[in-house]
Each structure stands twice: as structure tokens, then as C-alpha cells.
Amino acid sequence: MLHSLSPYQNALRRMNDAKDILQKARDDEGSYENIEYVQIASEMAYEGVLIALNEYLRKKEGKGFVPPQDFNDYLDYTGKYHKRLSGWLSTAHAMLYIVGYYYGTPSVASIQQGMEDAEKIIKLIKTNEKIMVQILTPYEDAMRYMENAKDLLKKADKMDGQYRDIKYVKMASGTAYSATLLVLGEYLSKKEGAKFKKPKSIDDYRIRIAKQNKRVIRWLNIVYDDLHLSGYYHGTPSYDTVKRGFDTAHKIIELVK
């Protein structure tokens, strides 16, 4: 059973996911190389900021709270309750939403500045109660990956069986593919026992899984072709291709439920 997250945990999860995505953007002497990852990570971190702000303002405003409609509304609200909050919000908005997401800056310094102020905002809604660390099972962890991948696909703007925003297709496909590898590692660990070592390549996965279950090999080949190659590497616009990859990924994940 998947756990529901508090607003703080939800905002923090988006920040952590954004950091993971930024790792793939390849920092090279102060500049990111993969701008698509920078844009997705910046948007995800900014979503965490808005989740935190809505929760903070909801507690301050009480039952009559109506979520702000735009950035200026947020500034008006935040200025009433916290002297520094408007400044943090302005930085996060400028560095993450405008410079990071909208323009796709390669500047590591700009994104880091936005991320730092975003984290300050999120910490405002951290309660004094101890937040229990939830250790997810491999199945739950894989499903978390898949939920993130589905959220990304929703932003890919599907029309007439084709996705129009390929950067989200690539990121979603890569995330779903990572979920299947996580599960297959757990699957092999259970089958191989004490002699298990993490596979080092797709061929290593294939050879070792072939000894256990021929049907799983077919699933792995579909996921590799549709999600890793077509989706992540080539950025296919095909809805059918990505759907087949996602459906097959779910079959693999069910192995460790």
C-alpha cells in the first residue's frame, strides 16, 4: 500500500526528484549540458515551492483561504506574514520558473540559487513533529517512479496519438525504465540469493533473467526498445509506443509485489 504524503513531504519529494534530474544534466565547469533536464528539474522544484506556499498560506489564512491565482497574488499574500518570504519567492520564481524552466539556462549558479531559496520556503511548513522515515519496498519504490513518469507524460501534450513536447516524453520514459531495472535487480536478488551481484549492463540482465524466466526476457526487450531506446534516447512522439512500454513496465513491476 502506497503512503499518502503530507504537504511538506510532497514538496520535499519534488525537490529531491528535481535534484536527481539535475544530476543527469551534467555539470561541466559551471554549465549544464542537457537543457531539457534543467527545464524539467526547475519546473518540478518550483511546483514544490507552490505546494509549500499554499500550505503555509492555508494555515495563516484559515478556512477562508483561496489559493493565489498568479505570482503577484503570492507576493501580496506572503508579504503579510513573513519579511523574508517574498524575497525567497522572488528568487525561486526568477531562477527556477523564468530562467530555469522558461529560458532553459545552462548556469549552475542560477539554478543553485533558486534551489536554495526554494528549500527555505519548503522548510517553513516542516512541523515540529518527528516525520517518520518511510522505507519503501522495491515495489513501492518502483511505483513511485512510475507515478512520477506518468506526471511527466501528462505535460507532454498528446494530440492525435502523438506527443508534442518531446522533452517530457524522454524524461518520463527514462524514469519508467529506471523503475523496471530497480525491480529486475530485486527479482534477480531473490532468485540468485547470496551470489547475486547487481547487473552491469542490459546484456547482463538478459543473460541472467533468461535462466529464470523466458517471458520476463520478452518484457525486458519491449521495455528496452520502447522506453530506453525509442522514448528516452530518440524521443519518439508515438503515444502507442510509449504506452506499450509503460504497460509492459507494469508487468515487470508486478513480479515483486
N, C-alpha and C positions, 0 to 999 in steps of 0.2 A: 504493500500500500504506500503510495507517494504522500509525503507530508505537505500540508499547506504551510506557506511561508508567511511570516509577519511582514509588514511593510518594510521594516529595517532589513530583514533577511532578503527580501525580494530585491530591494535597491542594491544591497551589497552583492548579491549574486550577479546582477547586471554589471557591476563594476569589475568583479573578478573575471567574468566572461570577457569583458572588454579588454582586460589586461592580457588574457590568454590570446585573444585575437591579435593584439598589438605585437606579441612575440613573433607572430608569423609575418609581420610587416617588414622585418629585417632592418634593424637599426644599423646604418653604415655611416659612421663618423658624423653623427648628429642629424642624419636624414633618413626617413623611411623610404624604402624602395617600392613596396606594394601599397599604392594609394587606396586601392579598393578596401583593403583591410583597415586602413586608417579611418576611412569614412564609416565603415560598419561599426568599428570599435567606438568611435566618437559618438555616433548616434546611440549606441547601446548604453554608454556611460551617461549620456545626457538623459536618457529615459530613467536611469537610476536616480538622477537628480530630481526629476519631476515627481517620481514616486515619493521620494523623501519629503519634498516640499509640500505635496498635497497632504501627507500625513501630519507634518508639522503644523500646517495651517488649519487642518481639521481640528486638531487638539486645541489650538488657540482660539478659533472662531466658534467652536461648539456646534450645536445642532443646526444652526443657520448657515453653515459653511457651504458656499457654492464654489467649485473648483475654478480657478482663473482661466480665462479664455485665451490669453496671449501673454507674451513676455512682459509687456508693460503692466498688465494686471498683477503678475507675480511680483514685480518690483514694488508696486503700490502696497501689496499685502505685506511683503517681508519687511519693508521699511518701518512698519508699525511695531514690530516685535523684537527685532534683533539688529543692533547697529552694524554689525559686520556682514550679516547675511546677504544684504543687497549687493555688496561688493563681491562676495564669493559667487553669487548667482551671475552677476555681470561677467565675471571672468570665465565661469563654466560655459555660459551661453556663447561668449565670443570665441573662446578657444576650441570648444568641443562642437557646438552646433554650427557656428558660422565658418570658422577657419578649418576645423577638422572635417565635419560632415559635408557642409555645402561646397567648400572650395577644395577640400582634399589636400591640406597642407602636408608637405614632407617633413616639416620641422618637428623634431622630437621635443625640443624645449617648449614649444607652444602647447603640444598635447599634454606633456607632463604638468605644465602649469594648470591647464584645465582640469586634469585628473585630480590634482592635489586639492583644488578648491571644491571639486565635486565630492571628494571624500569628507571634507569638513562639513558640508551640508548634510550628507548622509548620517554622520555621527550625531547630529542634533536629535535624531529620533531614536537613538540607541537607548533602550530603557535601562534602568538600574538593576533590573532582574538579570540573573545569570541566564544567558542563552545557551541552551544545551546544544552541544555539538552533535549533529546528526550524522552518524556513519551510515552511508548508503550501501546497500548491497550492489553487486555488479549489475543486476537487473535494473535497480532503481537509478543507478548512475547512468546507465545506457539510455534509459527512458528520459532522463533529464537532458541528455544530449539531443535526443530526438525531438523533445518539446522545443528546445532552442532552435533546432533546424527547421521545424515547422513554422515557428515565429518568423524566421528569416525569409522563408519561402512566401509568406503572406505579403511581404514587401516587394516581391519580385514582379508584381503587376502582370498577372496572367490574362491574356486575351486571345480568344480563338485558338486555344490549345498551345499557345506559345508564351514563354516568359519574356518580358521586355527589359527588365533590369537584371542583367546577367551577373553583376557582382554579388547579388543576394543568392542567386542560383549556385554560384561557385562556393560561397561560404556555407550555405545550407547543405550542399552535397558533401563537402569536406567534413562537416560536423557529423552528419549521419554515418558517413563511412568510418569515422573515428569510433562511433558507438559500436559498430559491428566488430571492429578489431578488439575493442575492450572486452566484448562478450566472448569472442573466439579465444582470446587469451585465457579467460576464466574456464571456458569449455575444455580447452586442452589441459589446463592445470588439473581439472578434476579427472580427466581421462588418463593422463600420464603420471599423476602422482608425484612422488619425490624426485623423479628425474626431469620434471618439467623445467624448461628454460624459455623465457619469452622469445617468440619467433623474431627473426631479424629481417625478414623480407616477405613479400607476398608469396614467393615460391616456397619459402619455409612453411608458411601457413598451409599452402596447398598440399605439400608432401605429407605433413603430419596429420592434417584433417582427413586426407584420403585413407589413412589407416584406420580411421574411426567411423566415418560415415560418408558415403558417396553422395548422398543427397545434399549434405551441407556444402560439399565442394561446388555443386551446381549453383547453390545460393550465393556462395562467395564469389564465383565468377561473374554472376549477374551484378552483384553489388560493386565489384571492382570495375566492371565495364561501364555501368550506368552512372554510378556516383563518383568514383575516383577519376576515371578517365573522361567520360562524356560530361559529367556535371562539374566536377572541381577543376580538372586540368584544361578541358576545352571550352567549358562554359556553354553547354548546349541550351538552346531555348526551348527544347521539346518537353512539354508537360508530361507526355506519356512515358518518355524515357526516365525522367526523374521520379515519377510515380511508381514505376516498376521497381526502381532501385529502392525507394522508401519501403514499399510493400515487402520486398524481399529482405530488407534490413530488419524489419519487424519479425519476420520468421526466424531469423538468426537469433535475435534478442530473446525470443520465447524459449530458446534452448536452456537458458539459465534462470527462468522464472521460478 
